[in-house]
């Protein structure tokens, strides 16, 4: 992988993936499509924002999406990429 590549296709499943750097020599592979996430400590889904910070939450519903930009409201994040390898 070249240093300037941030979006490419997965070799196993063919979906678009993104690569987020979250520290020195640490990269996280995520799905390329960002979703609005509502931070929720009781949820069991994990997301990653653009800076590499991990967020525990759930995908925001339609009413919560309207409050985007409000402090404590939903924010854009990416799902970590998990593929079954079926092409």
VENNORCOR-V438102 format. One record per residue. N is the residue number from 1. RES is the residue in three letters. PHI is phi in whole degrees, -180 to 180 (NA if undefined). Layout:
n	res	phi
N	RES	PHI
N	RES	PHI
//
This chain:
n	res	phi
1	UNK	NA
2	UNK	-83
3	UNK	-61
4	UNK	-83
5	UNK	-77
6	UNK	-123
7	UNK	-130
8	UNK	-155
9	UNK	-101
10	UNK	-71
11	UNK	-69
12	UNK	-88
13	UNK	-110
14	UNK	83
15	UNK	-79
16	UNK	-73
17	UNK	-129
18	UNK	-117
19	UNK	-123
20	UNK	-113
21	UNK	-87
22	UNK	-123
23	UNK	162
24	UNK	-70
25	UNK	61
26	UNK	-125
27	UNK	-129
28	UNK	-118
29	UNK	-93
30	UNK	-129
31	UNK	-67
32	UNK	-73
33	UNK	-90
34	UNK	-84
35	UNK	-127
36	UNK	-80
37	UNK	-118
38	UNK	-98
39	UNK	-60
40	UNK	-153
41	UNK	-64
42	UNK	-85
43	UNK	-76
44	UNK	-112
45	UNK	-93
46	UNK	-116
47	UNK	-130
48	UNK	-132
49	UNK	-89
50	UNK	-62
51	UNK	-82
52	UNK	99
53	UNK	-75
54	UNK	-85
55	UNK	-125
56	UNK	-98
57	UNK	-176
58	UNK	-141
59	UNK	-69
60	UNK	-71
61	UNK	-84
62	UNK	-60
63	UNK	-68
64	UNK	-72
65	UNK	-65
66	UNK	-68
67	UNK	-95
68	UNK	-63
69	UNK	99
70	UNK	-81
71	UNK	-56
72	UNK	85
73	UNK	-91
74	UNK	-71
75	UNK	-142
76	UNK	-77
77	UNK	-153
78	UNK	-118
79	UNK	-84
80	UNK	-61
81	UNK	-78
82	UNK	-132
83	UNK	-118
84	UNK	-83
85	UNK	85
86	UNK	-87
87	UNK	-114
//
